[in-house]
Amino acid sequence: MLNNKISVIVFDLGNVLIPFDYNIIKTKLNALDEGLGRRFYEKYKEHYHVHREFETWKLSNDEFLKIMMEWTENKITEEEFCKIYSDIFEVNEDVASLLPKLKENYKLVLLSNTNYIHQKYGWEKYEFLKNFEKLILSHEVGAIKPQEKIYRAVEEFTQLPSNEHIFIDDIREYAEGAKACGWDGIQFLGYDNLVVELKKRNIIF
């Protein structure tokens, strides 16, 4: 039986509210210098731990950018990199349109594995963020999903029992991480499926 006492709805950001595409970076770097985007992307994938360390602030902004300058072969400035690196998002307007309705009856919290550059140059400008009472971000918490610490950071803010939280994330492992903390969890498979899953739980919107 599904819990009907949900008080807090927690949304992931990337690929739920804002789809993103790293191929855009590759294309823009290739336009600057043929093959640069491909070489950069291969390094980025091969050394993905660098991305994760930046998301948890184990790497500072300066340290991360120093590595990125090496990977882009010093062919662009740090500022140019930040803009290209962050111009990868668009808004899923259907999902974003649910937020004002859900906000009327539930606490809304955003929970994201993200980094300072993507926040500042990429998604911080979006109006839908105003619907959230709190943004819980990996680089501020020092933990990433599915680590328990980041889910508990949400609870520290809400001061509500674990079983009153539900988490929506496109990555199954991260939704399961929420369930392991006593929350409910939905893997985001698209707007229509999300509506079905919310209705199953008698969530009002």
N, C-alpha and C positions, 0 to 999 in steps of 0.2 A: 504493500500500500504506500502510495506516495505521500510525502509530508505536505500537509496543507497549511502549515504554519510558517510559511516563508515570510520573513521580514526584510531580508536584504538580497538584492539581486546584483551579482557581481559579473561584470563583463570583461572579457579579454578585449584588447584593442586591435592588434594586427590580424587581418583576414577575417575578423568578425565585423568590426565597425569600419576599419580602413584596410581594404585589400591592398597588397603591395606587390611589387615586381622588381626583383634585383636585376633582371635583364635590362631594365632602363639604364642602370648605371653602366653596364657593359656597353650598351649602344652609344651612350654619350661619350664615354672614354675612347671608344673606337673612332668616333667622329673627330676627336682631337688628335689621335695618333693611331694609325691602323694597327690593330692587334693589341693595343694597350688594354682595352676592356677585357678581352679574353685572358690576357696574362694576369691582370688584376684579379679577376673572378676566380681563376684557378688557385691563386695564392690564398684568397679569402676563404674558399671552401676547404683547402688543404689545412689551413691554420685557423679553423673555426673557433678554437679555444680563445683566440684573441678577441673575437666578437663577444663570446661569453664573459670573458674577464672584464671587458668594457661595460657590459650590461650590469655587472655586479660591483663596478667601481674598483675592482682589483687593479685595473689599469686606469690611470687618470686620463683626462681629456688630452693633455699634452703628450703623454706616452702613446696613446692610441694614434693621434695624428702623426706623430713621428714615424710610426710603422706604416701608416697609410701613405705618407709621402714617399717612403721607400718603395712601396708596392705600386704606386702610380709613377714610379721612376722620376720623381721630382719634376714632372711635366706640367703640374698645376699647383696653384697656391692652396694653402690650408682652407681658406675661405671658399674657393672654387670647389674644392673637394666636398666640404660640408654641404654645399648647395646641391651638388650632383648626387651625393650619397643619400640625401634626404628627400629628393624629388621623385619618390617612388610610390607615394600613397594616393589613394582616392577614397572618397567616402561612400560606404554602402548606405545610400539614402533610406532604403526600406528599413534596415535595422535601426538606423539613427532616429527614424520617425517614431519608433516605439518608446524611446526614452522619456519624452515629456508625459506620455500616458502612464508609463510604469512609475514614474516619479511621484505621481499623485497618491500612490498607496504603499510604496516601498522605498527603503533607502537604496540608492544606487551608488555603487562603488566600481571604479575601474581598477583592474589588476593586470599589469603588463610587464613582460620581459622586454625592456627597451633600453635606450641609452640617451645620454644628454644631447648628442648631436641630432638624433632623430627627433627628440622632443623639441629642441629649440628651432631647428630649421625645417622640420617636417610637419608634425601633427599638432603642435601646440596652438595653432591658429584656428582650429576647427570649433565652430560654435556649439556643436552638440556636447562638448565637454562640460559646458555649464550645467548640464543636467546631473552631473555626478557630485555627490557630497564630498568625495575624497578620491584622489588618484594615488594608488599604491603602485610604485614603480620600482623595478628591480634594482636600478642603479642608486636609488635612495635607501632601499631596505638592505641591500648587500646580499640578496638571495634571489634565485630564479625559480620559477615553476619547473618541476613539481616539488621543490623543497618545501618542507612543512613551514619553515620560518615565514615565507612570504604570505601564505594563507593566514597564519596566525597574526600577521601584521594587520590584516583586514579586521579580524576580531578585536584586536586591541583598539581599533578606531570605533567599531560599532558597539562594543560592549554588550553584545548579544550572544546567545548560545550558538554553538556550531551548527546545530540542526535547523537553525532559522536562516541559513545562508544557502544560496544556490549560485553555481558558477557556470558561465557559458564560455566555452573555448573551442576553437576549431581543432585543437590537437587533443586527441583522446587521452593521452597520457596525463595531460594537465587537468582535464576534467576528472580523471580518476584520482589524481593527487588531492583534489578537493574532497572527493568522496572519502578518501583515507583519513581526512581530518574531521569527518562527521558531517560534511555538507552534502547537499544534493549537487549533481553535476549533469550538464547537457553538453554533448559534443555538437558543435555548430556545423551543420551540413547544408546551410542555406536558410534564407528567410522563411520560406514556407514550412520547412521542417521545424524551425524554431517556434513558429506560431503554434504548430501542433503540440510540441513538447510543453510549451507554457500553458496551453489550454488543458492538457492532461493533468496539470498540477493545480488547476483552478486559479491560476495567476490572472489577476484583473488588469486589462489594458484596453 
